[in-house]
Amino acid sequence: MQTKFSLFLALLGLSMSLTSSAQGAPQSGGDFSNNPEARKLPTGVLLVKGAWWSASDSVTPLPEGGRMDKNVYSNQYFGLTYPLSPDWTEKFSGPPPSDSGYYVLAQIRPAETFKGNTRGSILIAAQDLFFTLAPATNSLELVNYSKDSLSADYKVEQPPTLVRIADHSFVRFDYSAPVAELHWHVLATQIRCHLIQFVFISRDSKLLESLIEGMKKMNLPDEAGPISGSGGGEVPVCIGDYASGENVLERVNPVFAERRFNAVPVRIIIDREGKVRHTHFLSAFPDQAKAISDALAQWRFRPYLRDGRPVEVETGIMFGRALPTATPRSTNAAAE
Amino acid sequence: MKTVKLVSLLAFLVALFLPGTALAQTDPGVQGGNRGSGAALKFVQNDDNGNNPGLNAFFQDGLKRFQDVESVSNSATGNNGLGPRFNSNQCSSCHAQPAVGGTGAAMNPQFSFAGSSVAPKDTTPFFITANGPTREARFPFFFDQFGNADPNNPNGGVEDLFTVSGRPDAGSCVLVQPSFSAARAANNIIFRIPTPVFGAGLIENLDDSTLQINRAHNLNNNFGIGGDFNHSGNDGTITRFGWKAQNKSLHIFAGEAYNVEMGVSNLLFTQDRPLPGEDGNGGTGGTGLPASCLNLTRTGYPEDNSNPGQTSAPLVLDDVSAFANFMRFLAPPPPGSVVLNGVAVSATSIANGQRLFSAIGCATCHNPTPGTTQVSNNTPTTSGVGSLSLNPVNAFSDIEIHHMGTVLADNVSQGGAGGDQFRTAPLWGLGQRIFLLHDGRCTNLLCAIEAHRSNGGEATNVEAIFDQNLSSSQQQDILNFLRSL
């Protein structure tokens, strides 16, 4: 009798505990939390990224490494400093580099202290010529492609023209959107196989001209130029498609743990002995970057000689899915 | 003379103290009336494909099933399989505005579920209100054993709002709702509202090459806009449905929604779905749904299946196929006239707004027409508008995913889309949408436009042009145009 009663009590207790665990607050974990003082995650912070930029070291300058500081935009990779007036500032950072090699380097707009009646904006952007989808091999061709691709919303005010500002060559291209009464003045040059564009937008042509006048304070490498601009000083020689054919003495393919289908543009710097000393992923998932880095560490290149001496080379390799190139749109009705 | 002076003084004072009132642009708001959204493609309506029954019979059958109310078991209409976890019991309860196949309605049906026969033992989550957006919820990160959200353990799966606990047709199944309030306290909850599916068949029938060529053209812009595609993990082709373009086809879209949102297992997703952590994801140690909550229909899995015993061709199909046909044959939402403060907006304003929309860069992502569909074997003998074949897709979307920055980021990755990347939302039908953006946080176009301005976002420059370089009347033209879509 006592045994049966004890068994009954045990079963009763078991069923009560099962019921309470199904209906009461569950233990913390997974989809549940019973912690009334749980830590708060930060707001306004991107914690889960998709394919993103990364580099093998934090010392070698990157194209996206420029910044605004006390009204001066400076970018060590391009050797560029661009002082602006105090009432222009960068309020919002740009997106990460795209997998077609497009960078938003800075987005500058009037500060609260700006006194002018009309506003404008300055977009500093770069297009990596190794990865551009446009059929262009230098900045002048790329700007001309832009002109040819303009939709009927726009009117060409000044076709791409070579100009000089403070002893530097740029290609200048002006167009407007009559319906919006907006003007775009684009000044472009080429540094280290990148098209660098300074895009000035406003309704006020005088404001735009004053901003362009302000470009005279800009410092650029002497070697910058819209047709065959390169970097200055001891920067590596940039050569497209160097990682191909007889230049590659040893090659190891990356082994990916997971098959993805995104394009992975990679810039590498090859040292004088033909080894990869720096890797820059414009857009890659972490596992892709790891697999490619491990593979590239085993590649060997033929050293590039200039004046008989081996020099460092910077080049681009596209892993993953290749992107289709664009063809010029049919000519629009925009007047020139 | 004194009257003239007084009027002038009053006008001066109004201009001095109330300039915003005099010049403020206004979202015309949700446009009423029947624009014809929710109808089938003309080709389908006319049933002209030489078969019997024709496509219209499949559309109508899918439309009917889209409106079926699901039970767990013992349904008088045979619509069983709901739960054990769900967000709603009827597709059209969420996809309702302005017609079946749309987005969330003004009155949220989810608000009446808890404590009713639908979810008798549940409580209403804090983010479900009577007049708020119909929503699903996700936790970007799993909770750890201390109840803290672990930023090193991403989650992002749907946390179903309701359970079948206490329903007479759910047997002894008893489940607990996810910890929504704790997630709010930890800043670990995000929301999604239903996407409208008008015109979905056209989007489905765009060839990848068409989208790639469109992308290549749009990349050459001076607005700071990049963009990419999400890809199927199975075959690498471009995916296109859902807020992050994570789904490849309407079949998968329907099958996933039937399983995740309503708990109905089907031919594409053949098991009942636990919560993300309930089955051990995130290292929780969970072992799935309790046995008492499985096979509640007592007829085995999947709960939705084809019906070979039926004699009518549409009725042979399983529900998911019927849903897919319904969505596939839905016509795009027609544009319409706009009324602002009781006054009809001029066609000139709308036309001007469309030109401005394009000129300032909005159309770089919200392409008016990303391309023309390929030939569809559903409508091979007819092409152009009203058909699925060779029809321009005026969706106002490039179907790409773009970085929208920290303002809109939800820290949920889906396929190749990271935590701040979203598909360019198709804007066709915008004129009759109530809740805007992926989580329904806005009910006003100006709010939605402002959310495009963000650290790390591709749209910041374009938003700045709208905000700072356009006159109030130009901004109003754009708002009028958007509500005409």
Interface residues (C-beta under 8 A of the other chain):
Chain A: T19 A22 Q23 G24 A25 P26 Q27 S28 G29 G30 D31 F32 S33 N34 N35 P36 A38 R39 K40 L41 P42 T43 G44 V45 L46 L47 V48 K49 G50 A51 W52 F92 S93 G94 P95 P96 P97 S98 D99 S100 Y102 V104 Q107 R109 P110 T118 R119 G120 S121 L123 A125 L133 A134 Y145 S146 S149 S151 D153 Y154 A177 V179 A180 L182 W184 V186 Q197 V199 I201 S202 R203 R259 R260 F261 N262 S283 R321 L323 P324 T325 A326 T327 R329
Chain B: F139 P140 F141 F142 F143 D144 Q145 F146 G147 N148 A149 P151 P154 N155 G156 E159 V174 L175 V176 P178 S179 A182 A183 A185 A186 N187 N188 S209 Q212 I213 A216 H217 L219 N220 N222 F223 G224 G226 G227 D228 H231 S232 G233 G236 L275 P276 G277 E278 N281 G282 T284 G285 G286 P290 N352 R355 L356 S358 A359 I360 H402 H403 G405 T406 V407 A409 N411 V412 S413 G416 A417 G418 G419 D420 Q421 R453 S454 N455 G456 G457 E458 T460 N461 A464 I465 Q468 N469 L470 Q474
